[in-house]
Amino acid sequence: MSRKYFGTDGIRGKANTGAMTPDIVMKVGMAAGQLYRRGGHRHRVVIGKDTRLSGYMIEQALTSGFLSAGMDVLLLGPAPTPAVAMLTRSMRADLGVMISASHNPFADNGIKIFGPDGYKLSDETEMQIEELIDNPSRLLPAASEHVGRAKRIDDAAARYIEFAKRTYTADSSLEGLRIVIDTANGASYTSAPTALWELGAEIIAIGVEPNGTNINEKVGSTHPETMCQRVRETRADIGIALDGDADRVIIADENGNVIDGDQIMALIASSWATRGVLKGGGLVTTIMSNLGLEHCMAAKGLTLARTKVGDRYVVEHMRAHGFNVGGEQSGHIIMSDYSTTGDGLLAALQVLAEVVRQKKPVSEVCNMFTALPQILQNVKFKGGKPLDDMQVKSAIKDAESMLGNSGRLVIRPSGTEPLIRVMAEGQDETLVRKIVDQLCGVISKAAA
């Protein structure tokens, strides 16, 4: 059964429209609260948000829903997604909720829900929430005497900062390192620079002046060029760019060159294998990761397992098969020894620890493999199923034949935006680019 509200990463849409209206959001709180109202104890939910203007509206609507369901609400204010997941467990909450649309523009917003174990809800549980939302008669408000209470948690950022610092594994501090940190004017605008400074680094912070409408605007992991330029201008040792909710990271070396999630995963998996703490014999990533990463892992005697796109599916595979490192090329890095979800700051701290250990420039430490030429383009569509078009299917089949065994083709609809993502990779960059351009043209016609 297809889902109406939830996508690959919670509920997401344009604020004050569709699923992001106060009415629907309040029902989300009521439905989730009802499902997790188990036993006679006082139930509680922690709610964090990024810096979007609409966060105030959605926070209030969610709070009303949870209070009506009989849950006490602990409001964290601006907090990274991984902080919400961590505090859900730490504060013995029944649920955790993050209000964010991650890397999307400020006009969008979304809701990510975590269970009491700090992991995102299963597809089955999300379906149960959807069924309750669409059947209001089944929503059962708490008795008047059991309505919940709400209060602010003032030390949420400090709790997360101390937790993050404890994951830094090198013997020496970050003293002597000049770091550009770009927090995308998002949820980590105070916590990430503070944690790095307290570990001893010299900090050059950008994207730390949120105003409600500038989140991800020409800053953050989806616009790494801003970080790269600042690294070159200030002769920094490394650049770190997070996204709006800080669950993903992109690195820049001392020359201002981008290092993506594939290289970061390769470094962490190799480092952990050398130190004897890697579990599962390798790492887990998605179908979008470069073939070069797969070859790198094989050369080191490590495995690489692939899942469909979405960090939740990476986490599910990690849990089912005993891995403790996984992630996505886009920079979601999951290290289950520390966190239940992607954490950009924690991943950056693992890279920094290895830089300190090796006493080498970031360009050398993070140069784990040579990536095969990979081209990714997006095609917008308004509705329908353009991938079911016969001309599109024929073009895809021709493209696969052209690539043969020397490359890969991945075409999929986005789970969070009205886009068809077209990715091809192979040894011949000219051929790869030609294939992607042709496919995007055919899909665009079908989507018109």
N, C-alpha and C positions, 0 to 999 in steps of 0.2 A: 504494500500500500504506500502510495506517495505521500510525502509530508506537506502540509499546507503552510506552516509557519517556520519550522526549523530547517536550516540548511546544514552545510558541512561544519559550520562553526557557530551554532546557536541560531538565534533569531536576528535578522538584520534587515534594515530597510531605511528609507528616508524618514526622518523624524517627523512626527505628527501626521503621518499618512500610513495607510495599510496596517501592518502588524505593529507599527510603532506609535499608535495612538494611545492616549492614557487609558481608554476603555479596555483595549486588548491587553495592554501591559498589566493593568490591575488584575485582569483575569488570569494572566500568567502567574502572578504572585499567589492568587487564591488557589489555582490548580496545583502548583508545585508545593505550596504549603500543605494542602490537603493530603497529597500523596505521601509527604514525609512527616505528617503529624501522627506519630506512632508512640503509643504508650502514654502514661500519665504524667511524665516529667514536663517541665517548661521547655518548649521547643524554641530554637533560635536560628536565625539566618544572618550571615554577614553580607553586606552589600558594598561593593566598591564601584568606582566609576573613573573614566578618564576625564578630560577637560572640555568636552563638548558642551556647547550652550544648552542643548536639549537634555543633558544629563540631569539637570535639576528636575525637569518635568517627569522624566522616566523614573528617577529615584523616588519621587513622591508617590507616583502611581504604584510602583512595585511595593513600596512600604505599606500603602493602604491595603493592597491585596494580601500581603503576608500577615499584617495585623488582623485583618478580618478572618484569616484562616487560623488564628490563634497562635501565631509565632511572634516571639520577640525579635526585633530587628536591631542589629548592630551596624551602624553606618560608619564606614571607614573613610569616606570622602575620596579624593583622588588617590588611586592606588593601582599599581601594576596588576595585570591579570594574575601572574604567578604569586603575587602577595595575597590576593584573595583566596587562591587555592590553598596556600600555606596556612593562612589564618583560619580558614574553615576547619582544618584539622586541629590546629594549635588551640583554638578557642572552643573546641568540642561543639561546633555548630552542626545542625542537621543539614544545612544547605549553605552554599556560597553562591553569590551572583555578582558578575562583572557586567557593568553597563559600558559598552564600547562597541565601535565598529572597526576596531583595530587600525588598519592602514587606510581606510576609506576617508573621503573628505568629510568635513565637519558636519555637513547637513545630514549625513547618515548617522544612524546609531544602531545599537544591537544589545542583545542579552545573552550572556553565556552563564550556564548554570552548572555548579559543581555539587556532587554528592558529599556526604559526611566524610568520605575517604579522600576528598580533594580531587577526585577525578571527574571529568565531564560525564554527564548523564549518557546512558546508553540510548541507542535509537528507539528501543522499545519503551523506555521511560518517557522519552520526548513525545512519542506517539500517544501515550496515556495522557500527558499534559494537553496535547492538542485536542483529544477527544473531550476532555473536560471543558476546554475553552469554548468549543463549538456546541456544547450542551450545558448551558448555564444552569439548568434545573438540577444538574448533578453536582453543582458546586455547593458545598455545605458549609456555610459560615459557622465559626465557633460560637458557642453560647456567649451571651453578653458578658458574663463574669470571666470568660476565658479569652477575651480579646487581648492581643499582644501589646507590648510596650516598645517604644523606639528610643534609642539613645546613640549619641556620637561616641566613637572611640578615638580619643585624641592622640594615642601613641602608636597608631597602626604603622606609620612610616618608619618610626624608630625600631619597632619590632622587626620589620622586614629588612632594614639596613643591617641590623646585627646578625640576622640569619644569613644574609648574603655574604657578609664579611667572613663568616665562619666556613664558607665553602672554598675560600681561597687557599690553595694547597701548597704554595711555594714556601720555603723557609724564610726567604727575605721579603721585605715589604716592597711596595711599588715606588719607593723613594728613588728619585733620579729619572723617572719616566714622565714625559710630558704627554698628556692624553687629551685629545679632542673628544668630547662626549656630546652627542646630539640626541636629545630626548624627544624630538618631533613635536615640541610644545604639547606633550602628552602626559600620561599618567605618572611617568617616572621623573618629572622635571626637578624634583627635589631629592628623591631617594638615590638615583644613580650617581649624580655628581658627588653627593655627600659620602656615599660608600667608597668611591674611588679616592676621594680626598683623604678620608680617614685612614685608608690603607697606605697613604704616603705619597700619592702621585701629585704632580702639578696638573691642575685641571684648567682646560679651556672649554667652557660650556657654551653650546649653541642650542637653539630650540628649547629654551627654558623660560620663555615668557608667554605662557598661554593666555589667551584673551577670550576663549570660548569659540572662536571661529578660525583660528590659525593652526589647528592641529594638523599635522602631516603636510602643511602647505610649504612646498619647496624645501622641506627638511625631513629628517628621519630616514629610516632604512629603505623607503621607496624612492627617496631622492638623495642618494649617497653622494652626488656630485658636490653638494654643499659642504658636507664633512670633508671630502677629499680636498677641496680647494683650501679649506681652513688648515688642514694638515700641512699642505705645502706652504701656505703663507706663514705659519708659525713654526715650521720645522719640527713638528711634533713627532713622537716616536710611533704613535698609533692613533687611529681614529675609530670610534665606536658609535654606530648609529642604531638607535632603537626605533620601533614603530610606536604608534599612538598608545597602545596598551602595554608595550614593553615585553611582549612575549616572543619577539624575534629580534635578531641582531645582524648587522652587516659590518664588516671590519674594513678599515683602510690601512695599508702598510705605510711606512715612513715616506714613501714616494707618492702617496695619494692614490695608489691603485686599489681597486675594490677586491675584497676577499669575501666570497659568498659562503652560504651555509654548507655547501659540499666540502669546501676546503676546511672549514671549521670542524665539521664532523670527522673528517679524516684525521685531523690533528688530535682531537680529543680521544678518538678510538685508539689511535696509535700510542698516544701517551699513556692511556689507561692500560693498554695491553702490556706495555713495557713495565709499568709499575705493578702489574698483576692484579688489577682491580676491575678489568673489563669482564663483563658477564655475557654469556650467550655466544661467545666466539666471534663477535663482529658487531655490526650495527644495523639498524632498521631505518630505511628511508622510503621515499615514494617513487612512483614511476617517472617523476620529473627530474630526478637527480642524474647528473652527467655520467656517461659510461666510463669516463676517466676515473671517477670515484670507485666504481666497481672494480676496475683493473687495479687501482691502488690497493684496495683491500685484499684482493686475491694475491698480489705480490707479497703482502705481509702475512699471508696465511690466515686471513680473516674473511669472514663471510659478509655478504650484503643482502639483506632481505628487502623486498619492495612491497609497498602497499598502495592502495589508491590514494589520491591527493586528500590531504587533511591531517593535521597533527593528531587528531583524536584516533585515527586509524593506525597511525604509527604507534601511539601509546598502547592501543589494544593489542597489537602484535607483540610489542615489547613485554607486556604483562603475561601474555599467553605463552611466550616462548623463552622467558628468562633473560631478556636483553636489558642492559641498563644505559645504553646510549642510542639515540635515534634522532630523527629530525627531518627537516625539509631544506631544499636548496635555497628557499626564500629566507631562511634564517631562523625558523623555529627549531631550537635545539632542546631536546628533552634528555635530562640526566636523572634517571629515576632514583639514584642514590640520594638526591637532594630535593627533587621537585616532581610533581605529578603532571606538569604541563610545561610547555615551552617557556624558557626564562632567558631573555636576552642578556641581562646583567650577569647571571651566573655563567653563561657560556663565555662571555667576554672575560670573566675572571679566570676561567680555565685557560684561555689563550694567553692571558697576561702571565699566569703562573708558569707556563711553558717558556715564554719569552725570558722571564727572570731566570729560570733554571738553565736554559741553554746559553744565555748571555749573547744572543745573536739578534740581528735586526728582524723585525716582524716579516719582512719580505722573504727571508730565508726560513724562518720557523714555520710560516704558513704556506710555503710552496710545496705542497704535498704531492701534486700530480699535475700533468698538463691536460687541461680540459679539451674534449673533442668539440669542434664547432657545433654550437647549439643555438638555434634561432627560435624565439617565442614571440608570437603576435596574437593580439586579441581582436575578435570580430564582434561588434555590438549587434544585438538582435532584440526586437521588441516583443516577440512572442512566437508561438509555434515551436516546431522541432526541425530546424534547418538541417540537422545531421541525418534526418530520415529521407531527405531529398535524394532521388536516384542519381542525379548528376553529381552530387556531393559524394555519395558512396562510390561511384565510379572513379572520381578524381582521387579519392583516398586509396583505392585499390591500385591505381596507376602509380601513385607516389610511393607506396610500399614496394612495388616492383622496382622502381628506380633506385631506391635505397638498398634493396637486397639485404644481405647479411652484414653490411658494413655500417648500418645505422639504425635509428629508431624513429618512429612516428607516434606522437601522442596527441589525440584530439579529444577534447572534453568540454562540456559546459561548466562554467564556474558555478560553485555552490553558493556564492555570496553576491554575485553581480550578474546582470543580463549580458553575459559575454560567452563566446566560444573561444577557448584557448587552443591555439595551434602551435605545436612544438615539434621540431624535427632536429635530429643531430646525426652526424656522420663524419667520415674522414674528409670529404670534399665540401668545403664551406660554400663554394659557388653553387653546387648542386643543392645543398641544404637550403640556401636562401631562395633559390628558384622554386623549389618545392613549396616552401611556406608561402611565398607570394602568390603562386598559382592557386593553392588551396584556399587562401584567404579571399581571393577574388571570386572563386566559385561559391564559397559559403556566404559571402556578402550578397551575391545575387539571390541565393536561396532564402536569405534572411530579410530581403527587402520587402 
